[in-house]
């Protein structure tokens, strides 16, 4: 059977996954009476909740006698490493761009990777049904981006399609009235524009995993493309390791992909995208070959982590009260299991009870924490910090490209804040009472910024960023929260009386009836210093003043604390306590007197 291998790439939330779902559903692979309403490429619970793709996924369909393998890639910058490796598995890309937003930072990143891999692009302008769609202007912006990124003549002659993944329609014209149900135009364009995979079925075997999965029964699974030859279940193969050694093993299982399912197969040949099980420590970029004919392919580049934080066993007074899995040994086992399938994650011991976990960004690490708390873990995590590198004897730090879109009346405040965080403006454009700003900024300047950003723009701002490069370190203090916090000085249950008396000191994070402990952060101070407060104090009753004689205390609504907010919010002397049902902020040093002594010594 003839084949086409293609990846769908885009900025986050431009409609990749919904488009893949629509293509599958319009390809005729499901029965008319089959319930496919609950099926989606985003099968992970967190993916469904957040509406983003976290893990790259493979699917396949048959159309006009041709097998089309499709890779649905993550759109967020933190998972960009997967996109880069997937380019080695495919011969073309569908570049999906929002008909209103146009090319965004991640669009530039993924397209640059596609050009470097010399794959053929097809442009899909999605969401053309939106009232705010500006299709022609966006197409011009895409062409400008192609030229800017150095596209060759063949890549500049790209085919353009117009779709509404939400409505399940597509066309080859920008005129919305020409939209027709289904995505046959997209499938036809893939067959016409994307070349067949290169590779010789009769040559010696070469298979290279670009992604990893993990299964309790068979261990690590390498997902990749058969570049040459054939691979069969039960045969002995040689694995050319990254360190230059060779290890032989037997293929236990082979998996292919069709629709939403992973299916067991007996054999695959050049051009097929399959998953291989049998070697417990198979790694990305290694090459499987026939025994005696070891010809390794070029190693794949794996993005290095740019951010790190400490994960440790919960040490608060409330440890073990909520979670089922609380020991450092269990946390270490869980992190080791995660590194089996996530090559961008690095884990090393920090102390007996804690581990230094390095990843590609705040979202990358916060999703791991969220998954762990849902599995019943209790842990405490530190503020994320950037990873510095020494390049040619010079200390360097990661920089990011930041693109933000804000209402005109908030631009001044945003520019001032980004200046304080070390940002340099590259471009500024106005359209429809909105201003789009393009900045280059140190990664540490973005830690904690999203919280301030949403406050400054009253929730109307849009912020996107992607890793750009390492540059020499600038010795400027960036990223610390300016305001202090209200810290509990007692253990007990918070009361309405004490919270009511503290409201003029700042914003509370808790409401009455919440269990607190000494050193727990209960609110934000309206000054730049921390304040130890008593939130468990009750009203003194006398024989003159009875319990119910005063008016009911009317309290302001406390600020809601999400995991991402907490990681953004804390300073370097604070921790986030994460349990299945609670997210608490706390000081590293819980005792009030000890904390004051430490602060006095550091001043």
C-alpha positions in Angstrom: 0.0 0.0 0.0 1.3 3.5 -0.8 1.8 5.8 2.1 2.0 9.5 3.2 3.5 10.6 6.4 2.5 14.1 7.7 2.6 16.1 10.9 0.1 18.8 11.9 1.8 21.7 13.5 0.5 25.0 14.8 0.6 27.5 17.7 -1.4 26.4 20.8 -5.2 26.6 20.4 -5.2 27.2 16.6 -7.3 24.0 16.1 -4.8 21.2 15.2 -6.5 18.4 17.2 -10.0 19.3 16.3 -8.9 19.3 12.6 -7.3 15.8 13.0 -10.6 14.6 14.7 -12.6 16.1 11.8 -10.3 14.5 9.1 -10.6 11.1 10.8 -14.4 11.4 11.1 -14.8 12.5 7.4 -12.5 9.8 6.0 -15.1 7.1 6.0 -13.3 4.9 8.5 -16.2 4.8 11.0 -19.6 3.2 10.5 -22.6 5.6 10.1 -24.2 4.3 13.3 -20.9 4.3 15.3 -20.8 6.7 18.3 -17.7 8.8 17.8 -18.9 11.9 19.7 -16.6 11.1 22.7 -13.6 10.1 20.7 -10.7 12.6 20.3 -7.0 12.6 19.8 -6.7 14.4 23.1 -7.5 11.4 25.3 -5.6 12.4 28.4 -7.9 13.9 31.2 -5.7 17.0 31.6 -5.7 17.5 27.8 -9.5 17.5 27.7 -9.7 19.9 30.7 -7.2 22.4 29.4 -8.0 22.1 25.7 -4.3 21.6 24.8 -2.3 18.7 23.4 0.4 17.6 25.8 1.7 14.5 24.2 2.3 13.9 20.5 0.0 11.3 19.1 0.0 9.1 16.0 -3.0 8.1 13.9 -3.6 6.7 10.5 -6.4 6.4 7.9 -6.9 4.9 4.5 -8.1 7.3 1.7 -8.3 6.4 -2.0 -6.2 3.3 -1.4 -3.4 5.3 0.3 -2.4 4.9 4.0 -2.0 8.4 5.5 -0.1 8.5 8.8 -0.8 11.7 10.8 1.2 13.0 13.8 -0.8 15.4 16.0 1.9 17.5 17.7 1.8 19.7 20.9 1.3 23.4 20.3 2.8 24.8 23.5 6.5 25.9 23.6 7.3 23.6 26.5 6.7 20.6 24.3 8.5 21.9 21.2 11.2 19.3 21.5 8.7 16.6 20.4 7.8 18.7 17.3 11.5 18.9 16.3 12.0 15.1 16.5 8.7 14.3 14.7 10.0 16.2 11.6 12.4 13.3 11.1 9.5 10.9 10.8 7.4 12.8 8.2 7.7 14.1 4.6 5.3 17.0 5.0 3.4 19.2 7.4 0.0 20.8 7.6 0.7 24.3 9.1 -2.6 25.3 10.8 -3.0 29.1 11.4 -5.9 30.9 13.1 -7.7 33.1 10.7 -7.7 36.0 13.2 -4.5 35.6 15.2 -2.3 34.8 12.3 1.3 33.5 12.8 2.3 33.4 16.5 5.6 32.7 18.3 5.1 28.9 18.3 4.0 29.0 14.6 7.5 30.5 13.8 9.2 27.9 16.0 7.5 24.8 14.5 7.8 26.1 10.9 11.5 26.8 11.3 11.9 23.2 12.4 10.0 22.0 9.4 12.2 24.0 7.0 15.4 22.7 8.7 14.1 19.1 8.1 13.3 20.0 4.4 9.7 18.8 4.6 6.9 20.0 2.3 4.4 22.5 3.9 0.6 22.8 3.2 -1.0 25.9 4.8 -4.4 25.5 6.5 -6.1 28.7 7.5 -8.5 27.6 10.2 -11.5 29.2 12.0 -12.5 31.1 8.8 -16.1 31.2 10.2 -15.1 33.6 12.9 -16.6 37.1 12.5 -13.2 38.6 13.3 -11.4 36.4 10.6 -8.9 38.4 8.4 -8.0 35.7 6.0 -6.2 37.7 3.3 -4.1 39.6 5.8 -3.2 36.4 7.6 -2.1 34.7 4.3 0.2 37.7 3.6 1.7 37.4 7.2 2.3 33.7 6.5 4.1 34.4 3.3 6.2 37.0 5.0 7.1 34.5 7.7 8.1 31.9 5.0 10.4 34.4 3.4 11.8 35.5 6.8 12.6 31.9 7.7 14.4 31.3 4.4 12.0 29.0 2.7 13.3 27.8 -0.7 11.3 28.2 -4.0 9.6 24.8 -3.6 8.4 25.6 -0.1 7.2 29.0 -1.1 4.9 27.4 -3.7 2.7 26.1 -0.8 -0.9 25.0 -1.3 -3.4 26.9 0.9 -6.7 25.5 2.2 -9.4 27.2 4.3 -11.2 25.3 7.0 -13.6 25.5 10.0 -12.6 22.6 12.1 -15.4 23.5 14.6 -18.1 23.3 11.8 -16.4 20.4 10.0 -16.1 22.3 6.7 -13.3 23.0 4.2 -12.6 24.6 0.8 -9.8 25.7 -1.5 -11.1 29.3 -1.6 -11.0 32.0 1.0 -14.7 32.8 0.2 -16.6 31.3 3.2 -19.6 30.6 1.0 -17.6 27.9 -0.8 -17.1 25.9 2.4 -18.4 22.3 2.1 -18.9 19.6 4.8 -15.9 17.2 5.3 -12.2 17.5 4.7 -11.8 15.8 1.4 -10.0 18.8 0.0 -7.4 18.5 2.8 -6.9 14.7 2.2 -6.7 15.3 -1.6 -4.0 18.0 -1.0 -2.0 15.6 1.2 -2.0 13.0 -1.5 -1.1 15.4 -4.3 1.4 17.6 -2.5 3.2 15.4 0.0 5.9 13.0 -1.5 5.9 9.3 -0.7 8.3 8.3 2.1 11.8 7.6 0.9 13.2 4.2 1.9 14.0 0.9 0.3 11.9 -2.1 1.5 14.6 -4.5 0.3 17.5 -2.8 2.0 18.9 -3.6 5.5 16.7 -2.6 8.4 17.0 0.9 9.9 14.4 2.0 12.4 14.9 5.1 14.7 12.6 6.0 17.6 11.7 9.7 17.9 9.2 9.4 20.7 8.9 7.2 23.8 6.0 5.6 25.6 5.9 3.4 28.6 3.9 0.3 29.5 4.0 -1.6 32.8 3.9 -4.9 30.9 6.5 -4.4 28.2 8.5 -1.4 29.6 9.7 1.3 27.2 8.2 1.5 23.8 10.0 3.4 21.0 7.8 5.1 18.4 9.4 6.0 15.1 9.7 5.4 11.4 11.1 2.4 9.6 13.6 4.2 7.3 14.7 1.1 5.4 14.0 -2.6 5.3 11.5 -4.7 7.3 11.0 -5.3 11.0 9.1 -8.4 12.4 7.9 -9.6 15.7 10.2 -12.2 17.3 13.4 -11.4 15.2 16.7 -10.5 16.8 17.9 -7.0 16.0 20.9 -4.8 17.0 20.4 -1.5 18.8 23.1 1.0 18.0 23.2 3.0 21.3 23.9 6.7 21.7 27.2 5.9 23.4 28.5 3.9 20.3 27.9 0.4 21.8 25.6 -2.2 20.3 23.1 -4.3 22.1 21.1 -7.2 20.7 17.5 -7.9 21.7 14.4 -9.7 20.4 11.3 -7.7 19.2 8.6 -8.6 21.6 5.7 -6.6 20.1 5.1 -4.3 17.2 2.2 -1.8 17.2 0.7 0.1 14.3 -1.8 2.9 14.4 -5.3 3.2 12.9 -7.9 5.7 13.8 -7.9 6.3 17.6 -6.4 2.8 18.2 -3.0 1.3 18.6 -3.1 -2.2 17.1 -0.7 -5.1 17.3 0.9 -6.0 14.0 3.4 -8.8 12.9 5.5 -6.9 10.4 6.3 -3.3 9.2 8.3 -2.0 6.3 10.1 1.1 5.1 7.9 4.2 5.4 5.7 2.8 8.2 5.4 4.6 11.6 5.3 2.0 14.3 5.9 1.4 18.0 8.5 -1.2 19.0 8.7 -3.0 22.4 11.5 -5.4 23.6 14.4 -3.3 24.9 13.7 -1.9 28.4 16.0 1.1 28.0 15.6 2.0 24.3 16.2 5.7 23.8 15.3 8.5 21.4 17.7 8.7 18.5 19.1 5.2 18.7 19.0 2.9 15.5 17.7 -0.6 15.3 19.5 -2.6 12.5 19.8 -6.2 11.4 22.3 -8.2 13.4 25.6 -8.0 11.6 24.6 -5.0 9.5 24.8 -2.1 12.0 24.4 1.2 10.2 23.3 3.9 12.7 21.3 6.9 11.5 22.3 10.5 12.5 21.4 11.1 16.2 18.3 13.2 16.9 18.6 16.5 18.8 16.9 16.5 22.2 16.2 20.0 23.6 17.9 20.6 26.9 15.9 21.6 29.9 15.8 25.4 30.7 14.0 25.4 34.0 14.3 23.4 37.2 12.6 23.1 40.6 12.9 21.0 43.7 10.3 18.2 44.4 10.3 16.9 48.0 8.3 14.9 50.4 5.7 17.0 52.2 7.3 18.3 55.5 4.4 20.5 56.7 2.4 19.8 59.9 -0.4 18.5 57.7 1.8 15.8 56.0 0.1 12.5 55.3 -3.3 13.8 56.2 -4.6 13.9 52.7 -2.5 11.9 50.3 -2.0 8.2 50.0 1.6 8.3 48.6 3.8 10.4 50.8 7.4 9.0 51.0 10.4 10.4 49.2 11.2 6.9 47.8 7.7 6.7 46.1 8.2 10.2 44.7 11.6 9.1 43.3 10.1 6.0 41.7 7.3 8.1 40.1 9.8 10.6 38.7 12.0 7.8 37.4 9.0 6.4 35.7 8.2 9.7 34.0 11.8 10.0 32.6 11.2 6.6 30.9 8.8 8.3 28.4 9.8 12.0 28.7 13.3 12.6 27.3 13.1 16.3 28.0 12.8 15.7 31.8 15.9 15.2 34.0 15.9 14.1 37.6 18.8 14.1 40.1 18.9 13.9 43.9 19.1 17.2 45.8 18.9 15.9 49.4 17.7 12.6 51.1 14.1 13.8 50.9 14.1 16.0 47.7 15.0 15.9 44.0 16.0 18.5 41.4 13.7 18.2 38.4 14.6 20.0 35.2 12.2 20.5 32.3 11.3 22.7 29.3 9.1 25.2 31.2 6.6 26.0 33.9 3.8 24.2 32.0 5.9 21.1 31.5 6.6 20.8 35.2 3.2 21.9 36.5 1.5 19.2 34.4 3.7 16.6 36.0 2.8 17.9 39.5 -0.9 17.9 38.6 -0.7 14.3 37.4 1.1 13.3 40.6 -1.4 14.9 42.9 -4.3 13.2 41.0 -2.5 9.9 41.6 -2.6 10.5 45.3 0.9 12.0 45.9 1.7 14.6 48.6 4.8 16.7 47.8 6.3 20.2 48.3 7.8 22.1 45.4 10.0 25.1 45.2 9.9 28.2 42.9 11.1 27.4 39.4 14.5 28.7 38.5 16.3 29.0 35.1 19.2 26.8 34.3 22.4 28.7 33.5 25.0 27.4 31.0 28.7 28.2 30.5 29.4 28.8 26.8 33.0 29.6 25.8 33.7 30.5 29.4 30.8 32.9 29.6 27.9 32.4 32.0 24.7 32.4 29.8 21.0 32.3 30.5 18.0 31.3 28.4 16.1 34.0 26.5 12.6 33.8 25.1 10.6 35.4 22.3 7.5 36.9 23.9 4.4 38.0 21.9 1.6 39.7 23.7 -1.7 41.3 22.6 -3.3 43.8 24.9 -6.0 46.5 24.8 -4.6 50.0 24.0 -5.3 51.5 27.4 -2.9 49.0 29.2 0.1 49.2 26.9 2.0 51.7 29.0 1.9 49.6 32.1 2.9 46.5 30.2 5.9 48.2 28.5 7.0 49.5 31.9 6.8 46.1 33.6 8.6 44.3 30.8 11.4 46.9 30.9 11.9 46.2 34.6 12.1 42.5 33.8 14.9 42.9 31.3 12.7 42.7 28.1 13.7 44.4 24.8 11.0 45.4 22.4 11.5 44.1 18.9 8.2 45.2 17.2 4.9 47.0 18.0 1.7 46.9 15.8 -1.8 48.3 16.3 -5.0 46.9 14.9 -8.7 47.2 16.0 -8.0 48.8 19.4 -5.5 46.1 20.2 -1.7 46.4 20.4 0.6 43.5 19.5 4.1 43.7 21.1 7.1 41.4 20.3 9.8 41.2 22.9 13.0 39.3 23.6 13.2 38.7 27.3 15.3 36.5 29.8 13.3 33.4 30.8 13.6 34.4 34.5 11.9 37.7 33.6 8.8 35.6 32.7 8.7 33.7 36.0 5.7 35.1 37.9 4.8 37.5 35.1 1.6 35.8 33.9 -0.2 36.6 37.2 0.7 40.3 37.0 -0.1 40.3 33.3 -3.6 39.1 33.7 -4.2 41.7 36.5 -2.7 44.6 34.5 -4.8 43.7 31.4 -8.0 42.9 33.5 -8.0 39.4 31.9 -8.1 40.7 28.3 -4.4 40.2 27.5 -3.0 37.2 25.4 0.6 36.1 26.1 2.7 33.6 24.2 6.4 32.8 24.4 8.9 30.3 23.1 12.5 29.6 23.8 14.9 31.5 21.6 18.5 31.1 22.6 21.1 31.3 25.3 22.7 34.8 25.8 25.3 36.2 28.3 23.9 36.6 31.8 22.9 40.1 32.9 23.4 40.6 36.6 20.0 42.2 37.2 17.6 41.0 39.9 14.4 39.9 38.1 11.4 37.8 39.0 10.9 38.3 42.7 7.5 39.3 43.9 7.4 42.9 45.1 4.6 42.6 47.8 5.0 40.7 51.0 2.7 38.0 52.4 0.6 37.4 55.5 1.9 34.4 57.4 0.1 32.5 60.1 1.8 32.6 63.5 -0.5 30.0 65.1 -1.9 26.5 64.5 -5.7 26.1 64.5 -8.9 26.9 62.6 -9.3 30.4 60.9 -12.2 32.5 62.2 -14.3 35.2 60.5 -13.5 37.6 63.4 -9.7 37.5 62.9 -10.0 37.5 59.0 -12.3 40.5 59.2 -9.8 42.4 61.3 -7.0 41.6 58.8 -8.7 42.6 55.6 -7.3 46.1 55.6 -3.8 44.6 55.7 -4.1 42.9 52.3 -5.9 40.2 50.3 -6.8 36.9 52.0 -6.2 33.5 50.4 -8.4 31.6 52.9 -11.9 31.8 54.4 -13.2 31.1 57.9 -13.1 27.4 59.0 -9.9 26.5 57.3 -7.2 24.6 59.2 -3.9 26.5 59.2 -0.4 26.0 60.7 2.4 28.3 61.8 4.4 29.4 58.7 1.5 28.9 56.3 0.8 31.8 53.9 -2.8 33.0 54.4 -2.8 36.2 52.3 -0.9 38.9 50.4 0.3 41.9 52.3 -0.4 45.4 50.9 3.2 46.4 51.7 6.6 45.0 50.6 7.3 43.2 53.8 6.0 39.9 55.3 3.6 40.2 58.2 3.0 37.4 60.9 -0.7 37.4 61.7 -3.1 35.5 63.9 -6.0 34.1 61.8 -7.3 31.7 64.5 -8.1 34.3 67.2 -11.8 34.3 68.3 -13.8 37.1 69.8 -13.6 37.4 73.6 -17.0 37.0 75.1 -18.1 38.7 78.4 -21.4 38.6 80.4 -22.3 41.9 78.7 -21.5 40.9 75.1 -23.1 37.6 74.0 -21.9 35.5 71.0 -24.7 36.5 68.6 -25.3 40.1 69.6 -23.0 41.7 67.0 -23.8 42.1 63.3 -22.7 39.3 61.0 -19.2 39.9 59.6 -19.3 40.4 55.8 -16.0 39.2 54.3 -14.5 39.8 50.9 -14.1 36.7 48.7 -10.6 35.2 49.1 -8.3 34.9 46.2 -8.4 31.5 44.5 -5.1 29.7 44.3 -4.5 27.4 41.4 -1.3 25.3 41.0 0.1 27.5 38.2 -0.7 30.6 40.1 1.0 29.3 43.2 4.2 28.3 41.3 4.2 31.8 39.7 3.5 33.6 43.0 6.0 32.2 45.5 9.4 33.7 46.2 12.6 31.8 46.8 12.1 31.4 50.5 8.7 29.8 50.0 7.2 26.5 48.9 4.0 25.1 47.5 2.5 22.2 49.4 0.6 20.0 46.9 -1.8 17.3 48.0 -4.7 15.6 46.2 -7.3 18.1 47.6 -5.3 21.1 48.7 -2.7 23.6 47.4 -1.2 25.6 50.2 1.6 28.2 50.2 4.1 28.2 53.0 7.4 29.5 54.1 10.5 27.2 54.0 11.1 28.1 57.6 7.8 27.6 59.5 8.8 28.9 62.9 8.1 32.7 63.2 11.0 33.5 65.5 13.5 31.4 63.5 12.4 33.1 60.3 12.8 36.6 61.8 16.4 35.7 62.9 17.2 34.4 59.4 15.8 37.6 57.8 17.9 39.7 60.2 21.1 37.8 59.3 20.5 38.2 55.5 19.9 41.9 55.7 
